[in-house]
């Protein structure tokens, strides 16, 4: 899914992906949230720059997922994404300062 999204999102040909995954992450079913955050993690890890305009709402979602009362898997995957995002941002900052 992440491989397909890495092609389709920058082209703007899969606009329904983010709303669908967000809805899955907000589901009342634990299994749906676990799958949703994992999909979001793999997609956003691959194409962070394609979601810059959605970061504020995504960070609000991550705030909810970090305190998921029923799934440690949701909390762990959310932390994994946030760590990957911070590493990406640090890489971007270092790259920009070298130019």
C-alpha positions as CSV (number, residue, x, y, z in Angstrom):
1,X,0.0,0.0,0.0
2,X,2.8,2.4,0.8
3,X,4.5,1.7,-2.5
4,X,1.3,2.5,-4.4
5,X,0.7,5.6,-2.3
6,X,4.3,6.8,-2.9
7,X,3.3,7.1,-6.6
8,X,-0.3,8.1,-6.4
9,X,-0.3,10.7,-3.6
10,X,2.2,13.0,-5.3
11,X,0.2,12.8,-8.5
12,X,-3.0,13.6,-6.6
13,X,-4.7,10.5,-7.9
14,X,-5.6,8.9,-4.5
15,X,-7.3,11.7,-2.5
16,X,-9.5,9.2,-0.6
17,X,-6.6,7.5,1.1
18,X,-5.9,9.8,3.9
19,X,-9.6,10.3,4.9
20,X,-10.1,6.5,4.8
21,X,-7.1,5.8,6.9
22,X,-8.0,8.5,9.3
23,X,-11.5,7.1,9.7
24,X,-9.9,3.7,10.4
25,X,-7.6,5.2,13.0
26,X,-10.6,6.7,14.7
27,X,-12.7,3.5,14.6
28,X,-14.3,2.2,17.8
29,X,-12.8,-1.2,16.9
30,X,-9.3,-1.8,18.3
31,X,-8.2,-3.9,15.4
32,X,-9.3,-1.2,12.9
33,X,-7.2,1.4,14.8
34,X,-4.2,-0.9,14.9
35,X,-4.4,-1.5,11.1
36,X,-5.1,2.1,10.4
37,X,-2.1,3.5,12.3
38,X,0.1,0.9,10.8
39,X,-1.0,1.9,7.3
40,X,-0.5,5.5,8.2
41,X,2.9,4.8,9.6
42,X,4.1,3.0,6.5
43,X,2.6,5.5,4.0
44,X,3.8,8.6,5.8
45,X,7.2,7.1,6.4
46,X,7.5,6.7,2.7
47,X,6.1,10.1,1.6
48,X,6.1,12.5,4.4
49,X,6.4,15.5,2.1
50,X,3.1,14.6,0.4
51,X,1.2,15.2,3.6
52,X,2.7,18.6,4.8
53,X,-0.7,20.3,4.5
54,X,-2.3,17.7,6.7
55,X,0.3,17.6,9.5
56,X,-1.7,19.7,12.0
57,X,-4.7,17.4,11.8
58,X,-2.5,14.4,11.8
59,X,-0.7,15.5,14.9
60,X,-4.1,16.0,16.6
61,X,-4.9,12.4,15.6
62,X,-1.6,11.2,16.9
63,X,-2.3,12.9,20.2
64,X,-5.5,10.7,20.5
65,X,-3.7,7.6,19.4
66,X,-0.8,8.0,21.9
67,X,-3.3,7.6,24.7
68,X,-5.4,4.8,23.2
69,X,-6.9,3.1,26.2
70,X,-7.3,-0.4,24.6
71,X,-4.2,-1.0,22.5
72,X,-0.5,-0.8,23.3
73,X,0.1,-1.6,19.6
74,X,-1.6,1.6,18.5
75,X,0.4,3.6,21.0
76,X,3.7,2.0,20.0
77,X,3.1,2.4,16.2
78,X,2.2,6.1,16.8
79,X,5.5,6.6,18.7
80,X,7.3,4.8,15.9
81,X,5.8,7.2,13.3
82,X,6.6,10.3,15.4
83,X,10.2,9.1,15.8
84,X,10.5,8.5,12.0
85,X,9.0,11.9,11.3
86,X,11.5,13.6,13.6
87,X,14.4,11.8,12.0
88,X,13.1,12.9,8.6
89,X,12.8,16.5,9.8
90,X,16.3,16.4,11.2
91,X,17.6,15.0,7.9
92,X,15.8,17.8,6.0
93,X,17.2,20.5,8.3
94,X,20.8,19.1,8.0
95,X,20.4,18.8,4.2
96,X,19.1,22.4,3.9
97,X,22.0,23.8,6.1
98,X,24.5,22.1,3.8
99,X,23.2,23.8,0.7
